Amino acid sequence: MSNMSRILVTGAGGFIGHHLVRRLKADGHWVRGVDLKYPEYETSEADEFEILDLREWEPCKVATRSGIDQVYNLAADMGGIGYITAYLADISRNNILINAHMLEASRQNAVKRFLFSSSACVYAQYKQKTTDLAPLKEEDAYPADPEPGYGWEKLYAEELCKYYYHDFKFETRIVRFHNVYGPLGTYDGGKEKSPAAISRKVALAEDSGQIEIWGDGLQTRSYMHVDDCVEGLIRLMASDHREPLNLGTDRMVSINELVDMICDIAGKKLEKVHDLNKPQGVRGRNSDNTRLRQVLGWEPSIPLEQGLGQTYKWIEGELVKAGRFAAKELVA
């Protein structure tokens, strides 16, 4: 393939990174994956996979060596709302170190393009206080009031990317993820996101039993399937757009609606029990995709019901493999 690139994916042991590596290999590129851990559920398809701690300077120089053309910097200390509200200092320090070192190492090693994975957590909290809020446009990150810890460090790293273009003409791309879900994602242990957590709870619940929901369940979000996420990343990397760009769907659903969808998929009727003392994040959040459509001529399109069906089935299968419940309970 004549337009093959040498590509580094950091965070390649993680959910999005693993899917991205697989797609880049399918497209004919040479790929180096780097992470603190190997992928949890499948072997990486990367040409090279190295265990490196990117919070340290020297490993970042090692990761970006040997003529890397593009860096997808997905490495981050992150998790669901319970995790990111509990460890503000650790998450902020770890991610600031990763992003600052990776930017400078990539510049020193003459990487051509660097994509930084930011988050919808950068958006101003005062604009997310109702469940039926307007979709968030890219400029709604300012005046700044991001989520403590994780949101602040993501917003600062966005600015750092801009400074690297300003000072060095180093080409950076900035993507703001909105709730990515799909197979091979964390579904247990405290770092899982809501679609995976709810899928696990539904799978393990007896029909006509109960399910615990964090908060009153009226909080709203939009969700993007990981295959759409990967497609968007590749398109953004190839684009000329240097400003932050939303990557998500603009279909907003409540957590209660998400639970109902997953119960339907599982063929179960469950009573919702709401725990108002658990973290639930902002009241509402949705992606405005106007600029995404303008810049990429595309937007995520995998329907939520279809993606959740695939995700639920995978999580159910993992729980069976782990002996958490018997295969005979599987829905036909």
Stockholm file with secondary structure:
# STOCKHOLM 1.0

chainA/1-332         MSNMSRILVTGAGGFIGHHLVRRLKADGHWVRGVDLKYPEYETSEADEFEILDLREWEPCKVATRSGIDQVYNLAADMGGIGYITAYLADISRNNILINAHMLEASRQNAVKRFLFSSSACVYAQYKQKTTDLAPLKEEDAYPADPEPGYGWEKLYAEELCKYYYHDFKFETRIVRFHNVYGPLGTYDGGKEKSPAAISRKVALAEDSGQIEIWGDGLQTRSYMHVDDCVEGLIRLMASDHREPLNLGTDRMVSINELVDMICDIAGKKLEKVHDLNKPQGVRGRNSDNTRLRQVLGWEPSIPLEQGLGQTYKWIEGELVKAGRFAAKELVA
#=GR chainA/1-332 SS CTTCCEEEEETTTSHHHHHHHHHHHHTTCEEEEEESSCCSSSCCCCSEEEECCTTSHHHHHHHTTTTCCEEEECCCCCCSHHHHTTCHHHHHHHHHHHHHHHHHHHHHTTCSEEEEEEEGGGSCGGGCCSTTCCCBCGGGGCSCCCCTTHHHHHHHHHHHHHHHHHHHCCCEEEEEECCEECTTSCCSSSCCCHHHHHHHHHHHSCTTCEEEEETTSCCEEECEEHHHHHHHHHHHHHSCCCSCEEESCCCEEEHHHHHHHHHHHHTCCCEEEEETTSCCCCSBCCBCCHHHHHHHSCCCCCCHHHHHHHHHHHHHHHHHHTTSSCGGGSCC
#=GC SS_cons         CTTCCEEEEETTTSHHHHHHHHHHHHTTCEEEEEESSCCSSSCCCCSEEEECCTTSHHHHHHHTTTTCCEEEECCCCCCSHHHHTTCHHHHHHHHHHHHHHHHHHHHHTTCSEEEEEEEGGGSCGGGCCSTTCCCBCGGGGCSCCCCTTHHHHHHHHHHHHHHHHHHHCCCEEEEEECCEECTTSCCSSSCCCHHHHHHHHHHHSCTTCEEEEETTSCCEEECEEHHHHHHHHHHHHHSCCCSCEEESCCCEEEHHHHHHHHHHHHTCCCEEEEETTSCCCCSBCCBCCHHHHHHHSCCCCCCHHHHHHHHHHHHHHHHHHTTSSCGGGSCC
//
